[in-house]
Amino acid sequence: MHSVHSAPILQYLHKHGQRMDTEIAEATGIPLLKVRTSLSDMSERGEISRCSVTRFNDGKPVEGILCRIAGSIPPSTPGRKPGAKA
């Protein structure tokens, strides 16, 4: 069963790529708890890929969920890569 919040979340991820749950909640206006519930449901259906992450803001750990559309690969970051030949 699709959550009523699934469509705006999927649209946001299609447009903006990989994002944190807090970013999705802020951008869509959907409460964080409902975003997390929808992300869980979408992950179970295979619509998104997600993982739990800890980021540090001013030295304080912040737990969250990083997610993206299933099957999409985030673009490479600029700069040299480990093991790359000069």
HELIX and SHEET records of a PDB file:
HELIX    1   1 SER A    6  HIS A   16  1                                  11    
HELIX    2   2 ASP A   21  THR A   28  1                                   8    
HELIX    3   3 LEU A   32  GLU A   44  1                                  13    
SHEET    1   A 3 ARG A  19  MET A  20  0                                        
SHEET    2   A 3 LYS A  60  ILE A  69 -1                                        
SHEET    3   A 3 ILE A  48  ASN A  57 -1                                        
END                                                                             
